[in-house]
Amino acid sequence: MPTSVKPASTILILGVANLINTNLSFADLSGADLSNADLSDANLSYTDLSDANLNDANLSYVNLEAVVWNSDTKWLNAKGLHKAVGVSLQLEQDKAFAAAVSWDQGISWIKEGKIKEAKEAFKQAQIFDDSLRNSAQFWNSICWVGCLHGYAKPVLRFGEKAVTLDPDNKIYRDGRGLARVLTGDLVGALEDFQAAVDSGALDYSDYMKRLRLRWIEALKSGNNPLTPEELKELREAEG
């Protein structure tokens, strides 16, 4: 029987973890925070992911055969989920998982410029899980990726919607700020980025915080800091 490479207690504190091609079969990762972890090509067969947080984790080609999950497993925002292998029919039919797969497929299609297909995928995600209609995270993620790939004008309304749905969470001001810069609203963008940074609630890396502060200084001078080169770096950082 395969054994886990790291016990759940270790995984819980890893934060941004590189677990590419790791054998975690039969591991107990219940309650683990795997957000931002790179699990591409990892073996999670028979692994317990009950209550696990997979937000922003990379699950490209991960093996999910006989994986254990529950209603509190957070699949939404997992990258590459539509490429996962070994997915059981029962998991495919789980509404949260199916919605997350459709969301991920839609994000992938935005990156490929297939906007019609992306729209249909996002509609399908809401059919699988109608709570997404009122999910600020859902709308913000579409806004952010759309901005990075040249569709700031049509996705601005999604950034607005995210802020309206959850005005106290300043991460959504950050997403709307990106859309505002790219649509020429430099004053509004400055207000959004300043609110996001001042809140102290966002989990910025040192690099990302310095980036926001640089944007703020440029915007105070009436300049657009988001050059094509800057956007390219952001896309590369997103993966």
Stockholm file with secondary structure:
# STOCKHOLM 1.0

chainA/1-239         MPTSVKPASTILILGVANLINTNLSFADLSGADLSNADLSDANLSYTDLSDANLNDANLSYVNLEAVVWNSDTKWLNAKGLHKAVGVSLQLEQDKAFAAAVSWDQGISWIKEGKIKEAKEAFKQAQIFDDSLRNSAQFWNSICWVGCLHGYAKPVLRFGEKAVTLDPDNKIYRDGRGLARVLTGDLVGALEDFQAAVDSGALDYSDYMKRLRLRWIEALKSGNNPLTPEELKELREAEG
#=GR chainA/1-239 SS CCCCSSCHHHHTTCSSCBCTTCBCTTCBCTTCBCTTCBCTTCBCTTCBCTTCBCTTCBCTTCBCTTCBCCTTCBCTTCBTGGGCBSCCHHHHTCHHHHHHHHHHHHHHHHHTTCHHHHHHHHHHHHHHCGGGGGCHHHHHHHHHHHHHTTCHHHHHHHHHHHHHHCTTCTHHHHHHHHHHHHTTCHHHHHHHHHHHHHHCCSCCCHHHHHHHHHHHHHHHTTCCCCCHHHHHHHHHHHC
#=GC SS_cons         CCCCSSCHHHHTTCSSCBCTTCBCTTCBCTTCBCTTCBCTTCBCTTCBCTTCBCTTCBCTTCBCTTCBCCTTCBCTTCBTGGGCBSCCHHHHTCHHHHHHHHHHHHHHHHHTTCHHHHHHHHHHHHHHCGGGGGCHHHHHHHHHHHHHTTCHHHHHHHHHHHHHHCTTCTHHHHHHHHHHHHTTCHHHHHHHHHHHHHHCCSCCCHHHHHHHHHHHHHHHTTCCCCCHHHHHHHHHHHC
//
